[in-house]
Amino acid sequence: MKSFIFNLFLIGIVLMNTNLSGQSNNILDSLISSNYKKLLPVIENIEKYELQILYTKINRQKDNSVSFETCSFNEQPSVYFYPASTVKLPAAILALEKLNDLNVEAVNKDTHISIDSVFQDHVVLQKEYRNECGKPNLANYIKQIFLVSDNESFNRLYDFLGQKEINERLLKRGFANTNIIHRLSVARTAQQNRESNSINFFSENGKLLYTQPARIQASTISLNQTGTLKGNGYYTNGKLIDKPMDFSENNIFGLRDQHNLMLRIMFPENFTEEERFNLTKDDYRFLRKFMSMLPKESKCPNYDSSKYYDGYLKFLMFGDTKENIPDHIQIYNKSGLAYGYLTDNAYIVDKKNNIEFILSAAIHVNENGIYNDDNYEYDEIGLPFLANLGKIIYDYQRKGK
């Protein structure tokens, strides 16, 4: 009897803490309530774990047109969470759009590039440079962003786009809760993140085709985010700083913006011309190919499947296992993991069972409240939660409810 009362109390807490965002019949509430044991301990304290979820059911008609049913759980657009590598998805999209806007003959995603080092502490990429896959180009950077979430590849796209241009392009398309203002995995001041080195595009025989000069440009976006002071302390240069870590000058990429961006890329025909990106059919095919490709399927670079297993970046449904993903399931996504934050934004398709949906979720696991100590509960709490959440939605749709 005590257990029954506790269960009812727990379900009530979950529902009271849910932001329905205008939804009158939110299936997420019901699914979470009926599966709360699979979602412990996160569902017991959604405020502590900063949980947010968005779910879109794709209704496909006989003529192959689609409509969307979207609901949310505890969505909090103005509460800060660190988006980590999820910012690489818009960078990939915008790099392709910018190439189309430039419309320079023979300059495309496969064109050889070099990057100068005009500013202090930036890394030069000489014209003669080659890697194991040949001369560097934007296509390879985008490919590595999706296959293994390569940070250097994102930083090269950041150079190409520039801080101000990234955010203005996104705002133009209606993404108003995003501000991408720094590179990843490298120590850069706010000023250095406003600096973009010159980039040259070359033909195969070494002829200069186009030069983008070095620039200094700052994002003009200003967002009112609460909760940017996090935890009890953080390490810097090996020393513990005994005060909350300040995320107020870090990237912002709201979960609703992430979710809507996935919808735009997978179903552009459902949006107006003003809402769509300036991408070609080939651009969409290219993005979707590598968003869903598994590292083991890559020929160049060749990735070690024991390290880069199928679920390495597919947190929803498969983040808690090293088993192979079934061939009939495809996941188009971009996930992120850093500072105890795990986020995944995925379009999941099972053609064998006629299942398709978009699921986005963010969670924070940092029990000791200390940052940069590499002590986060990814494997114990974060990844199992996201995997179970994905399976719950998948099973719901498979049962045809």
C-alpha positions as a Markdown table, in Angstrom:
| # | Residue | x | y | z |
|---|---|---|---|---|
| 1 | Met | 0.0 | 0.0 | 0.0 |
| 2 | Lys | 2.8 | 2.4 | 0.9 |
| 3 | Ser | 4.5 | 1.6 | -2.5 |
| 4 | Phe | 1.2 | 2.4 | -4.3 |
| 5 | Ile | 0.8 | 5.7 | -2.6 |
| 6 | Phe | 4.4 | 6.6 | -3.3 |
| 7 | Asn | 3.9 | 5.8 | -7.0 |
| 8 | Leu | 0.9 | 8.1 | -7.2 |
| 9 | Phe | 2.8 | 10.8 | -5.4 |
| 10 | Leu | 5.7 | 10.5 | -7.7 |
| 11 | Ile | 3.5 | 10.7 | -10.8 |
| 12 | Gly | 1.9 | 13.8 | -9.4 |
| 13 | Ile | 5.2 | 15.4 | -8.9 |
| 14 | Val | 6.2 | 14.7 | -12.5 |
| 15 | Leu | 3.0 | 16.1 | -13.9 |
| 16 | Met | 3.1 | 19.2 | -11.8 |
| 17 | Asn | 6.7 | 19.9 | -13.0 |
| 18 | Thr | 5.7 | 19.5 | -16.6 |
| 19 | Asn | 5.5 | 22.4 | -19.0 |
| 20 | Leu | 2.8 | 21.5 | -21.4 |
| 21 | Ser | 3.5 | 24.4 | -23.7 |
| 22 | Gly | -0.2 | 24.6 | -24.6 |
| 23 | Gln | -0.6 | 20.9 | -25.3 |
| 24 | Ser | -4.0 | 19.7 | -24.1 |
| 25 | Asn | -3.3 | 16.0 | -24.5 |
| 26 | Asn | 0.4 | 15.4 | -23.9 |
| 27 | Ile | 1.3 | 11.8 | -24.5 |
| 28 | Leu | 4.7 | 12.3 | -22.9 |
| 29 | Asp | 3.0 | 12.8 | -19.5 |
| 30 | Ser | 1.3 | 9.4 | -19.9 |
| 31 | Leu | 4.3 | 7.6 | -21.2 |
| 32 | Ile | 6.6 | 8.9 | -18.5 |
| 33 | Ser | 4.1 | 8.2 | -15.8 |
| 34 | Ser | 3.5 | 4.6 | -16.9 |
| 35 | Asn | 7.3 | 4.0 | -17.4 |
| 36 | Tyr | 8.7 | 5.9 | -14.5 |
| 37 | Lys | 10.6 | 2.9 | -13.0 |
| 38 | Lys | 12.6 | 2.7 | -16.2 |
| 39 | Leu | 13.5 | 6.4 | -15.9 |
| 40 | Leu | 14.7 | 6.4 | -12.3 |
| 41 | Pro | 16.5 | 8.2 | -10.7 |
| 42 | Val | 16.1 | 11.1 | -13.1 |
| 43 | Ile | 12.3 | 11.2 | -13.0 |
| 44 | Glu | 12.3 | 11.6 | -9.3 |
| 45 | Asn | 14.1 | 14.9 | -9.5 |
| 46 | Ile | 13.7 | 16.5 | -12.9 |
| 47 | Glu | 14.9 | 19.9 | -11.5 |
| 48 | Lys | 18.2 | 18.4 | -10.2 |
| 49 | Tyr | 18.8 | 16.7 | -13.5 |
| 50 | Glu | 17.6 | 19.7 | -15.6 |
| 51 | Leu | 15.5 | 17.3 | -17.7 |
| 52 | Gln | 13.8 | 18.6 | -20.9 |
| 53 | Ile | 12.1 | 16.5 | -23.6 |
| 54 | Leu | 10.4 | 17.2 | -26.9 |
| 55 | Tyr | 8.7 | 14.5 | -29.0 |
| 56 | Thr | 7.2 | 14.8 | -32.5 |
| 57 | Lys | 5.1 | 11.9 | -33.9 |
| 58 | Ile | 5.3 | 11.8 | -37.7 |
| 59 | Asn | 2.0 | 11.0 | -39.4 |
| 60 | Arg | 2.6 | 9.9 | -42.9 |
| 61 | Gln | -0.2 | 9.8 | -45.5 |
| 62 | Lys | -0.7 | 7.5 | -48.5 |
| 63 | Asp | 0.6 | 10.3 | -50.8 |
| 64 | Asn | 3.8 | 10.4 | -48.6 |
| 65 | Ser | 2.9 | 13.8 | -47.2 |
| 66 | Val | 3.5 | 14.2 | -43.5 |
| 67 | Ser | 2.0 | 16.1 | -40.5 |
| 68 | Phe | 3.4 | 16.5 | -37.1 |
| 69 | Glu | 2.1 | 16.0 | -33.5 |
| 70 | Thr | 4.5 | 17.6 | -31.0 |
| 71 | Cys | 4.5 | 17.6 | -27.3 |
| 72 | Ser | 6.9 | 18.6 | -24.5 |
| 73 | Phe | 7.9 | 17.6 | -21.0 |
| 74 | Asn | 9.4 | 20.2 | -18.6 |
| 75 | Glu | 10.5 | 22.4 | -21.5 |
| 76 | Gln | 12.2 | 25.5 | -20.1 |
| 77 | Pro | 13.5 | 27.7 | -22.9 |
| 78 | Ser | 14.9 | 30.4 | -20.7 |
| 79 | Val | 16.8 | 28.1 | -18.4 |
| 80 | Tyr | 20.4 | 27.6 | -19.4 |
| 81 | Phe | 21.9 | 24.2 | -20.3 |
| 82 | Tyr | 25.2 | 23.6 | -22.0 |
| 83 | Pro | 24.6 | 22.3 | -25.6 |
| 84 | Ala | 28.1 | 20.9 | -26.1 |
| 85 | Ser | 28.5 | 19.3 | -29.6 |
| 86 | Thr | 24.9 | 19.8 | -30.7 |
| 87 | Val | 26.0 | 23.2 | -32.1 |
| 88 | Lys | 27.9 | 21.3 | -34.8 |
| 89 | Leu | 24.6 | 20.5 | -36.6 |
| 90 | Pro | 23.8 | 24.2 | -37.5 |
| 91 | Ala | 27.4 | 24.8 | -38.4 |
| 92 | Ala | 27.3 | 22.0 | -40.9 |
| 93 | Ile | 24.0 | 23.3 | -42.4 |
| 94 | Leu | 25.1 | 26.9 | -42.5 |
| 95 | Ala | 28.5 | 26.1 | -44.2 |
| 96 | Leu | 26.6 | 24.4 | -47.1 |
| 97 | Glu | 24.2 | 27.3 | -47.3 |
| 98 | Lys | 27.0 | 29.9 | -47.3 |
| 99 | Leu | 28.7 | 28.1 | -50.2 |
| 100 | Asn | 25.4 | 28.3 | -52.2 |
| 101 | Asp | 25.0 | 32.0 | -51.3 |
| 102 | Leu | 28.6 | 32.7 | -52.4 |
| 103 | Asn | 27.9 | 31.0 | -55.8 |
| 104 | Val | 31.5 | 31.1 | -56.9 |
| 105 | Glu | 32.3 | 28.9 | -59.8 |
| 106 | Ala | 34.1 | 25.6 | -58.8 |
| 107 | Val | 33.9 | 26.5 | -55.1 |
| 108 | Asn | 31.9 | 23.8 | -53.3 |
| 109 | Lys | 32.1 | 21.5 | -50.3 |
| 110 | Asp | 34.7 | 19.3 | -52.0 |
| 111 | Thr | 37.1 | 22.2 | -52.9 |
| 112 | His | 40.5 | 22.1 | -51.3 |
| 113 | Ile | 41.0 | 24.8 | -48.7 |
| 114 | Ser | 43.8 | 26.3 | -46.6 |
| 115 | Ile | 43.4 | 28.4 | -43.5 |
| 116 | Asp | 45.8 | 31.1 | -42.5 |
| 117 | Ser | 46.9 | 32.0 | -38.9 |
| 118 | Val | 46.5 | 35.7 | -38.8 |
| 119 | Phe | 45.5 | 35.9 | -35.1 |
| 120 | Gln | 47.4 | 34.8 | -32.0 |
| 121 | Asp | 47.1 | 31.1 | -31.0 |
| 122 | His | 45.1 | 30.1 | -34.1 |
| 123 | Val | 46.3 | 27.1 | -36.1 |
| 124 | Val | 47.5 | 27.4 | -39.7 |
| 125 | Leu | 46.5 | 24.9 | -42.4 |
| 126 | Gln | 48.9 | 25.3 | -45.3 |
| 127 | Lys | 48.0 | 24.9 | -49.0 |
| 128 | Glu | 50.2 | 21.8 | -49.3 |
| 129 | Tyr | 48.6 | 20.0 | -46.3 |
| 130 | Arg | 47.2 | 16.6 | -46.8 |
| 131 | Asn | 45.7 | 14.1 | -44.4 |
| 132 | Glu | 44.9 | 10.4 | -44.8 |
| 133 | Cys | 41.9 | 11.3 | -46.9 |
| 134 | Gly | 43.6 | 13.8 | -49.1 |
| 135 | Lys | 43.4 | 17.6 | -49.2 |
| 136 | Pro | 41.1 | 19.1 | -46.5 |
| 137 | Asn | 37.7 | 20.4 | -47.5 |
| 138 | Leu | 34.4 | 21.4 | -45.9 |
| 139 | Ala | 32.8 | 18.1 | -46.9 |
| 140 | Asn | 35.3 | 16.1 | -44.9 |
| 141 | Tyr | 34.9 | 18.4 | -41.9 |
| 142 | Ile | 31.1 | 17.9 | -42.0 |
| 143 | Lys | 31.5 | 14.2 | -42.4 |
| 144 | Gln | 33.7 | 13.9 | -39.3 |
| 145 | Ile | 31.4 | 16.1 | -37.3 |
| 146 | Phe | 28.6 | 13.5 | -37.6 |
| 147 | Leu | 30.7 | 10.4 | -37.6 |
| 148 | Val | 32.8 | 11.1 | -34.4 |
| 149 | Ser | 31.8 | 14.6 | -33.4 |
| 150 | Asp | 35.3 | 16.0 | -34.2 |
| 151 | Asn | 35.9 | 19.3 | -32.5 |
| 152 | Glu | 38.6 | 20.6 | -34.8 |
| 153 | Ser | 36.3 | 20.1 | -37.8 |
| 154 | Phe | 33.7 | 22.3 | -36.1 |
| 155 | Asn | 36.3 | 24.9 | -35.4 |
| 156 | Arg | 37.2 | 25.0 | -39.1 |
| 157 | Leu | 33.6 | 25.6 | -40.0 |
| 158 | Tyr | 33.4 | 28.2 | -37.3 |
| 159 | Asp | 36.3 | 30.0 | -39.0 |
| 160 | Phe | 34.5 | 29.8 | -42.4 |
| 161 | Leu | 31.2 | 31.2 | -41.0 |
| 162 | Gly | 32.3 | 33.6 | -38.3 |
| 163 | Gln | 30.5 | 34.3 | -35.0 |
| 164 | Lys | 28.2 | 37.0 | -36.1 |
| 165 | Glu | 27.2 | 35.3 | -39.4 |
| 166 | Ile | 26.3 | 32.0 | -37.7 |
| 167 | Asn | 23.8 | 33.6 | -35.4 |
| 168 | Glu | 22.4 | 36.0 | -37.9 |
| 169 | Arg | 21.7 | 33.2 | -40.4 |
| 170 | Leu | 19.9 | 31.2 | -37.7 |
| 171 | Leu | 17.9 | 34.2 | -36.5 |
| 172 | Lys | 16.8 | 34.9 | -40.0 |
| 173 | Arg | 15.3 | 31.4 | -40.2 |
| 174 | Gly | 13.5 | 31.8 | -36.9 |
| 175 | Phe | 15.9 | 30.3 | -34.4 |
| 176 | Ala | 15.7 | 32.9 | -31.7 |
| 177 | Asn | 16.9 | 30.9 | -28.8 |
| 178 | Thr | 20.4 | 30.2 | -30.1 |
| 179 | Asn | 23.8 | 32.1 | -29.7 |
| 180 | Ile | 26.9 | 30.2 | -30.8 |
| 181 | Ile | 29.8 | 32.3 | -29.7 |
| 182 | His | 32.8 | 30.0 | -29.2 |
| 183 | Arg | 34.9 | 27.2 | -30.6 |
| 184 | Leu | 35.1 | 23.8 | -28.9 |
| 185 | Ser | 37.9 | 22.1 | -27.0 |
| 186 | Val | 40.4 | 24.9 | -27.3 |
| 187 | Ala | 41.1 | 27.8 | -24.8 |
| 188 | Arg | 40.1 | 31.0 | -26.5 |
| 189 | Thr | 39.2 | 34.4 | -25.1 |
| 190 | Ala | 35.9 | 36.1 | -26.0 |
| 191 | Gln | 37.9 | 38.3 | -28.4 |
| 192 | Gln | 39.7 | 35.4 | -30.0 |
| 193 | Asn | 36.3 | 33.7 | -30.7 |
| 194 | Arg | 35.2 | 36.8 | -32.6 |
| 195 | Glu | 38.3 | 36.4 | -34.9 |
| 196 | Ser | 38.1 | 34.3 | -38.0 |
| 197 | Asn | 41.2 | 33.6 | -40.1 |
| 198 | Ser | 41.4 | 34.0 | -43.8 |
| 199 | Ile | 40.4 | 31.0 | -45.9 |
| 200 | Asn | 41.5 | 30.2 | -49.4 |
| 201 | Phe | 39.9 | 27.8 | -51.9 |
| 202 | Phe | 42.0 | 26.1 | -54.5 |
| 203 | Ser | 41.4 | 24.0 | -57.6 |
| 204 | Glu | 43.0 | 20.6 | -58.0 |
| 205 | Asn | 46.0 | 22.1 | -59.9 |
| 206 | Gly | 46.6 | 24.7 | -57.2 |
| 207 | Lys | 44.8 | 27.7 | -58.8 |
| 208 | Leu | 43.3 | 30.2 | -56.3 |
| 209 | Leu | 39.6 | 30.3 | -56.8 |
| 210 | Tyr | 38.3 | 32.4 | -53.8 |
| 211 | Thr | 39.6 | 34.1 | -50.7 |
| 212 | Gln | 37.6 | 35.0 | -47.6 |
| 213 | Pro | 39.6 | 37.6 | -45.7 |
| 214 | Ala | 40.3 | 37.5 | -42.0 |
| 215 | Arg | 37.6 | 39.1 | -40.0 |
| 216 | Ile | 36.6 | 40.2 | -36.5 |
| 217 | Gln | 32.9 | 40.0 | -36.0 |
| 218 | Ala | 30.8 | 39.7 | -32.8 |
| 219 | Ser | 27.3 | 38.1 | -32.4 |
| 220 | Thr | 24.6 | 40.7 | -31.9 |
| 221 | Ile | 22.3 | 38.2 | -30.2 |
| 222 | Ser | 21.4 | 38.9 | -26.5 |
| 223 | Leu | 19.4 | 36.2 | -24.7 |
| 224 | Asn | 17.9 | 36.3 | -21.2 |
| 225 | Gln | 19.0 | 32.9 | -19.8 |
| 226 | Thr | 18.6 | 32.1 | -16.1 |
| 227 | Gly | 20.6 | 29.6 | -14.1 |
| 228 | Thr | 24.0 | 30.2 | -15.8 |
| 229 | Leu | 25.8 | 29.8 | -12.4 |
| 230 | Lys | 26.2 | 26.1 | -12.0 |
| 231 | Gly | 27.5 | 23.7 | -9.3 |
| 232 | Asn | 29.7 | 24.3 | -6.3 |
| 233 | Gly | 33.1 | 24.7 | -7.9 |
| 234 | Tyr | 35.3 | 23.9 | -10.9 |
| 235 | Tyr | 38.9 | 23.1 | -11.8 |
| 236 | Thr | 41.1 | 25.5 | -13.9 |
| 237 | Asn | 44.8 | 24.9 | -14.6 |
| 238 | Gly | 44.7 | 22.0 | -12.0 |
| 239 | Lys | 43.3 | 24.2 | -9.2 |
| 240 | Leu | 39.9 | 23.9 | -7.6 |
| 241 | Ile | 38.0 | 27.2 | -7.6 |
| 242 | Asp | 35.5 | 27.1 | -4.7 |
| 243 | Lys | 32.5 | 28.9 | -6.4 |
| 244 | Pro | 29.9 | 28.1 | -9.0 |
| 245 | Met | 31.0 | 27.9 | -12.6 |
| 246 | Asp | 29.7 | 30.7 | -14.8 |
| 247 | Phe | 28.2 | 29.6 | -18.2 |
| 248 | Ser | 27.0 | 33.1 | -19.1 |
| 249 | Glu | 29.6 | 33.4 | -21.9 |
| 250 | Asn | 29.1 | 29.9 | -23.3 |
| 251 | Asn | 27.1 | 28.7 | -26.4 |
| 252 | Ile | 23.3 | 28.6 | -26.2 |
| 253 | Phe | 21.3 | 26.3 | -28.4 |
| 254 | Gly | 17.7 | 25.9 | -27.0 |
| 255 | Leu | 16.2 | 22.4 | -27.2 |
| 256 | Arg | 13.2 | 23.7 | -29.2 |
| 257 | Asp | 15.5 | 25.2 | -31.7 |
| 258 | Gln | 17.4 | 21.9 | -31.9 |
| 259 | His | 14.2 | 20.0 | -32.4 |
| 260 | Asn | 12.9 | 22.4 | -35.0 |
| 261 | Leu | 16.2 | 22.4 | -36.9 |
| 262 | Met | 15.9 | 18.6 | -37.3 |
| 263 | Leu | 12.4 | 19.0 | -38.6 |
| 264 | Arg | 13.6 | 21.5 | -41.2 |
| 265 | Ile | 16.4 | 19.2 | -42.4 |
| 266 | Met | 14.3 | 16.1 | -42.6 |
| 267 | Phe | 11.1 | 17.6 | -43.9 |
| 268 | Pro | 11.9 | 20.9 | -45.6 |
| 269 | Glu | 8.8 | 20.7 | -47.8 |
| 270 | Asn | 6.6 | 21.3 | -44.8 |
| 271 | Phe | 8.1 | 24.7 | -44.3 |
| 272 | Thr | 7.8 | 28.0 | -46.1 |
| 273 | Glu | 10.6 | 29.3 | -48.4 |
| 274 | Glu | 11.5 | 31.9 | -45.7 |
| 275 | Glu | 11.9 | 29.1 | -43.1 |
| 276 | Arg | 14.0 | 26.8 | -45.3 |
| 277 | Phe | 17.7 | 27.0 | -45.7 |
| 278 | Asn | 19.3 | 27.7 | -49.1 |
| 279 | Leu | 20.3 | 24.1 | -49.7 |
| 280 | Thr | 20.2 | 22.0 | -52.8 |
| 281 | Lys | 18.8 | 18.5 | -53.0 |
| 282 | Asp | 22.3 | 17.2 | -53.0 |
| 283 | Asp | 23.0 | 19.1 | -49.8 |
| 284 | Tyr | 20.1 | 17.5 | -48.1 |
| 285 | Arg | 21.2 | 14.0 | -49.3 |
| 286 | Phe | 24.8 | 14.7 | -48.1 |
| 287 | Leu | 23.7 | 15.9 | -44.7 |
| 288 | Arg | 21.3 | 13.0 | -44.2 |
| 289 | Lys | 23.8 | 10.4 | -45.3 |
| 290 | Phe | 26.4 | 11.4 | -42.7 |
| 291 | Met | 23.9 | 12.2 | -40.0 |
| 292 | Ser | 22.8 | 8.6 | -40.1 |
| 293 | Met | 26.1 | 6.9 | -41.0 |
| 294 | Leu | 27.8 | 4.8 | -38.4 |
| 295 | Pro | 31.6 | 5.1 | -37.9 |
| 296 | Lys | 32.2 | 1.5 | -39.0 |
| 297 | Glu | 30.6 | 2.4 | -42.4 |
| 298 | Ser | 33.2 | 5.0 | -43.1 |
| 299 | Lys | 36.0 | 4.2 | -45.6 |
| 300 | Cys | 38.0 | 7.3 | -45.0 |
| 301 | Pro | 38.8 | 8.0 | -42.3 |
| 302 | Asn | 38.7 | 4.4 | -41.0 |
| 303 | Tyr | 37.5 | 4.3 | -37.4 |
| 304 | Asp | 38.1 | 1.6 | -34.8 |
| 305 | Ser | 34.7 | 0.0 | -34.2 |
| 306 | Ser | 35.7 | -1.0 | -30.6 |
| 307 | Lys | 36.1 | 2.6 | -29.7 |
| 308 | Tyr | 33.5 | 4.1 | -32.1 |
| 309 | Tyr | 30.8 | 1.5 | -31.7 |
| 310 | Asp | 27.3 | 2.0 | -33.2 |
| 311 | Gly | 25.8 | 3.7 | -30.2 |
| 312 | Tyr | 28.8 | 6.0 | -29.6 |
| 313 | Leu | 26.9 | 9.1 | -30.6 |
| 314 | Lys | 23.3 | 7.6 | -30.8 |
| 315 | Phe | 22.4 | 8.2 | -27.2 |
| 316 | Leu | 18.6 | 7.7 | -27.7 |
| 317 | Met | 17.8 | 4.0 | -27.7 |
| 318 | Phe | 21.4 | 2.8 | -28.1 |
| 319 | Gly | 23.6 | 5.0 | -25.9 |
| 320 | Asp | 23.8 | 2.3 | -23.1 |
| 321 | Thr | 25.0 | -0.6 | -25.3 |
| 322 | Lys | 27.9 | -1.5 | -27.6 |
| 323 | Glu | 25.8 | -3.9 | -29.5 |
| 324 | Asn | 25.1 | -3.2 | -33.2 |
| 325 | Ile | 22.1 | -1.2 | -34.2 |
| 326 | Pro | 19.7 | -3.3 | -36.2 |
| 327 | Asp | 19.9 | -2.7 | -40.0 |
| 328 | His | 16.3 | -1.7 | -40.3 |
| 329 | Ile | 16.7 | 1.2 | -37.8 |
| 330 | Gln | 18.3 | 4.5 | -38.9 |
| 331 | Ile | 19.0 | 7.4 | -36.6 |
| 332 | Tyr | 19.7 | 10.8 | -38.0 |
| 333 | Asn | 21.0 | 12.9 | -35.2 |
| 334 | Lys | 23.5 | 15.2 | -33.5 |
| 335 | Ser | 24.3 | 14.6 | -29.9 |
| 336 | Gly | 26.5 | 16.4 | -27.4 |
| 337 | Leu | 28.3 | 15.5 | -24.1 |
| 338 | Ala | 30.3 | 17.9 | -21.9 |
| 339 | Tyr | 30.3 | 19.3 | -18.4 |
| 340 | Gly | 27.9 | 16.6 | -17.3 |
| 341 | Tyr | 25.3 | 17.6 | -19.9 |
| 342 | Leu | 24.0 | 15.0 | -22.4 |
| 343 | Thr | 21.8 | 16.1 | -25.2 |
| 344 | Asp | 20.5 | 14.3 | -28.3 |
| 345 | Asn | 18.3 | 15.5 | -31.1 |
| 346 | Ala | 17.3 | 12.6 | -33.3 |
| 347 | Tyr | 15.0 | 11.5 | -36.2 |
| 348 | Ile | 14.5 | 7.8 | -35.7 |
| 349 | Val | 13.2 | 5.6 | -38.5 |
| 350 | Asp | 12.3 | 1.9 | -38.6 |
| 351 | Lys | 11.1 | 1.2 | -42.1 |
| 352 | Lys | 10.4 | -2.5 | -41.3 |
| 353 | Asn | 7.8 | -1.5 | -38.7 |
| 354 | Asn | 6.7 | 1.8 | -40.2 |
| 355 | Ile | 7.9 | 3.9 | -37.3 |
| 356 | Glu | 9.3 | 7.4 | -37.4 |
| 357 | Phe | 9.6 | 10.1 | -34.9 |
| 358 | Ile | 11.8 | 13.0 | -33.7 |
| 359 | Leu | 12.9 | 13.0 | -30.1 |
| 360 | Ser | 15.1 | 15.6 | -28.4 |
| 361 | Ala | 16.2 | 15.5 | -24.8 |
| 362 | Ala | 18.7 | 17.2 | -22.5 |
| 363 | Ile | 19.9 | 16.0 | -19.1 |
| 364 | His | 22.5 | 17.1 | -16.6 |
| 365 | Val | 24.5 | 14.6 | -14.4 |
| 366 | Asn | 27.0 | 16.0 | -11.9 |
| 367 | Glu | 26.4 | 14.6 | -8.5 |
| 368 | Asn | 29.4 | 16.3 | -6.7 |
| 369 | Gly | 28.6 | 19.7 | -8.3 |
| 370 | Ile | 32.3 | 20.1 | -9.5 |
| 371 | Tyr | 33.1 | 20.8 | -13.1 |
| 372 | Asn | 36.3 | 19.9 | -15.1 |
| 373 | Asp | 37.0 | 17.0 | -12.7 |
| 374 | Asp | 36.0 | 14.3 | -15.3 |
| 375 | Asn | 33.6 | 12.9 | -12.7 |
| 376 | Tyr | 30.2 | 12.8 | -14.3 |
| 377 | Glu | 27.6 | 10.1 | -14.2 |
| 378 | Tyr | 27.3 | 9.6 | -17.9 |
| 379 | Asp | 27.4 | 5.8 | -17.9 |
| 380 | Glu | 25.6 | 5.3 | -14.6 |
| 381 | Ile | 22.6 | 7.7 | -15.1 |
| 382 | Gly | 22.7 | 9.9 | -18.2 |
| 383 | Leu | 23.1 | 7.4 | -21.1 |
| 384 | Pro | 20.8 | 4.7 | -19.6 |
| 385 | Phe | 18.1 | 7.3 | -19.1 |
| 386 | Leu | 18.3 | 8.6 | -22.7 |
| 387 | Ala | 18.5 | 5.0 | -24.1 |
| 388 | Asn | 15.4 | 4.0 | -22.1 |
| 389 | Leu | 13.5 | 7.1 | -23.1 |
| 390 | Gly | 14.1 | 6.4 | -26.8 |
| 391 | Lys | 13.0 | 2.8 | -26.3 |
| 392 | Ile | 9.8 | 3.9 | -24.5 |
| 393 | Ile | 8.8 | 6.2 | -27.4 |
| 394 | Tyr | 9.8 | 3.5 | -30.0 |
| 395 | Asp | 7.8 | 0.8 | -28.2 |
| 396 | Tyr | 4.8 | 3.1 | -27.9 |
| 397 | Gln | 4.7 | 3.7 | -31.6 |
| 398 | Arg | 5.4 | 0.1 | -32.5 |
| 399 | Lys | 2.4 | -1.0 | -30.5 |
| 400 | Gly | 0.4 | 1.4 | -32.7 |
| 401 | Lys | -1.3 | 3.3 | -29.9 |
